[in-house]
Every structure is written in C-alpha cells, then in structure tokens.
Amino acid sequence: MDAALFAAFNAHDLDALMSLFSEKLEFYHDTGGMQSYEDVKAGFKKLFDRKDGMYRELVKGSLEVYPIKEYGAHRSRHASLPPYGKWTRSNRHV
C-alpha cells in the first residue's frame, strides 16, 4: 500500500492518491488538527499545484506496527525531497 501511495503522490495523480483513502477519512495533523477527506484532498491539490518537483521516498525498513484496540495503525518513515534531491526532512506517519 505504501508503494501505491508513494507512486500516486510522486506522479501528482490526485485521483489515484485519493482512491487509496476512505471518504470517511479523519486525519489528525500535528499542527492543523483534524482534517476530513476533502481537507486532505485540498491539501494535496495545493501541494501538487506548486509544481516544485517535490517527491517522497519511503525509508526502507521503517514500517512499525502498533496495535490500537478495535483499530489498527502503522507508522512508516519517509523523506520529502525537493527537485534537486536534497533531503528536507524525515517524517513519521501513524
């Protein structure tokens, strides 16, 4: 699933990317709080519209799984890269 998500993100294919999420999505951003499916879609669109060549690479071996009662969660690390390939940051997502 990570590979499909990263491929859609790196192709800046908003429809393919959003097809990987439920329309009932609730994403909790560390600075923006709760975001709905539409909020997340708008955020990706804004990011893609910048056309700055940013892409993401999964950090191999970074998958960590933590059980949450009656739910499931995973955490993976990725790096966001600008067009010139300099690592800007490494993020963890739950």
C-alpha positions in Angstrom: 0.0 0.0 0.0 2.9 2.4 0.8 4.3 1.8 -2.7 0.9 2.6 -4.3 0.5 5.7 -2.2 4.1 7.0 -2.9 3.7 6.2 -6.7 0.4 8.3 -6.9 2.0 11.1 -4.8 5.1 11.2 -6.9 3.1 11.2 -10.1 1.0 14.0 -8.6 -2.1 12.0 -9.5 -4.7 13.4 -7.2 -7.4 11.0 -8.2 -5.2 7.9 -7.8 -3.9 9.2 -4.5 -7.4 9.9 -3.0 -8.7 6.5 -4.3 -6.5 5.0 -1.6 -8.4 6.7 1.2 -11.9 6.2 2.5 -14.2 9.2 2.1 -14.7 8.8 5.9 -11.1 9.7 6.4 -10.2 11.6 9.6 -6.6 12.6 9.5 -5.1 14.2 12.6 -2.4 16.7 11.6 0.1 17.7 14.3 -0.3 21.4 13.5 -3.7 21.6 11.8 -5.8 19.2 13.9 -8.5 17.0 12.4 -8.8 17.1 8.6 -11.6 15.4 6.6 -11.2 13.6 3.3 -12.0 16.9 1.4 -9.5 18.8 3.6 -6.7 16.2 2.8 -7.6 16.3 -0.9 -7.4 20.1 -1.0 -4.1 20.0 0.8 -2.6 17.5 -1.7 -4.0 19.6 -4.6 -2.4 22.8 -3.2 0.9 20.9 -2.8 0.8 19.5 -6.4 -0.2 22.9 -7.8 3.1 24.3 -6.6 4.8 22.2 -9.3 8.1 22.4 -7.4 9.1 18.8 -8.2 8.8 17.5 -4.6 8.5 13.8 -4.2 8.7 11.3 -1.4 10.7 8.2 -0.8 9.9 5.5 1.7 12.7 4.8 4.1 13.2 1.1 3.7 12.7 -1.0 6.9 10.9 1.8 8.7 7.5 0.1 9.0 6.4 -0.2 12.6 3.1 -1.6 13.7 1.4 -0.7 16.9 -2.0 -2.2 17.9 -4.8 0.1 18.9 -7.8 -1.6 20.4 -10.5 -2.1 17.7 -8.3 -0.3 15.2 -5.0 -0.8 13.5 -2.2 1.6 13.0 1.2 1.6 11.2 4.0 4.0 11.2 6.4 4.5 8.4 9.2 7.0 7.8 9.5 8.9 4.5 11.6 11.7 3.3 10.3 14.7 1.4 12.6 15.8 -1.4 12.6 18.9 -3.5 13.5 18.9 -7.2 17.3 18.8 -6.6 17.3 15.7 -4.4 18.3 17.3 -1.1 16.6 15.6 1.9 14.4 18.2 3.5 13.0 16.2 6.4 12.1 12.7 7.5 8.6 12.2 8.8 6.8 9.6 10.7 3.1 8.9 10.0 0.7 6.9 12.1 
